């Protein structure tokens, strides 16, 4: 009676068992010699009801226990001397569901009811005891209850083992996150801090001497500040599994485009559609796609202009970043780390990403991120 065998749906298994038990009970009842009458038909109806009730043993084990018990007493009273097979199945199901006290109480009540029914019908104490014992053998009753309890304990231990594995995996993931955070802090934070400090000093000295500060130096200073702030937020999220993600998102795109313009690139931002709130992963991914695209344009495209378009569609957030750089339709796009990272982020959200040269020249990055509309 293992619930997980052969991949058969639980409902089908329950009805199969109920039908098989019903057939066995009816076959046993019909094999006996009984005088025909209305009570005989009632007994067969109770036999069928006790067997078919087992179809609900998983959903309502206590109710099935009571129904099969009453049906067993009923068909014994009307004269059908058939073993209480359905009740044994019900005892197994109730014990497996953890209803030990109720099962014991119902079983004691049923044994007493069978004895009284036999006494009333036979008027002989010894024969009545034998009749009641034949209907519900105590050893089989104990075996059914023990089997249900043993399987319940085995399932409980399996659940505990699964929880232990999950807790161990979470603990290892936390330890790995802390390790990554420490490594990032010891390497990137140190070097970015040096770049930021050196840029700050250079700007300060140039202004102190009355010299014009080079635009590139100001860009380096601002980029160093932004990188330091973002790295600290990322490290905080790594150290705290329940912490909020780093704050950069769609609201920060104007600043991102403005910084791109500071490098000499003519960049524009266009927002289309009725804006709505998106989930934090979508918000963060959209920012990263635009950030990485603009970074690639500045580093590789030799472009003069770039356009960023955000389209709030009913079922998706569409992102498009175009440039007029040196890429041509014949150019083979080499997937660098940044492009691979974008694709992984988009795929993780169930979205789509295209990154390829444009027909009119330049490069385009297009992404669609599914959105769950937030209230």
Buried (B, 14 or more C-beta within 10 A) or exposed (E): BEEEEEEEEEEEBBBEBBBEBBEBBBEBBEEEEBEEEEBBEBBBBBBBBBBBBBBBBBEBBBBBBBBBBBBBBBBBBBBBBBBBBBBBBBBBBBBBBBBBEBBBEBBEEBBEBBBBBBBEBBEEEEEBBEBBBBBBEEEBBEBBBEBBBEBBEEEEEEEEEEEEEEEEEEEEEBEEBEEBBEEBBEEBBEEBBEBBEBBBEBBEEBEEEEEEBEEEBBBBBBBBBBBBEBBEBBBBBBBEEEEEBBEBBBEBBEEBBEBBBBBEBEBEBEEEEEEEEBBEEBBBBBBBBBBBBBBBBBEBBEBEBBBBBBBBEEEBBBBBBBBBBBBEEEBEEEEEEBBEEBBEBBEEBEBBBEBBBBEEBBBBBBBBBBBEEEE
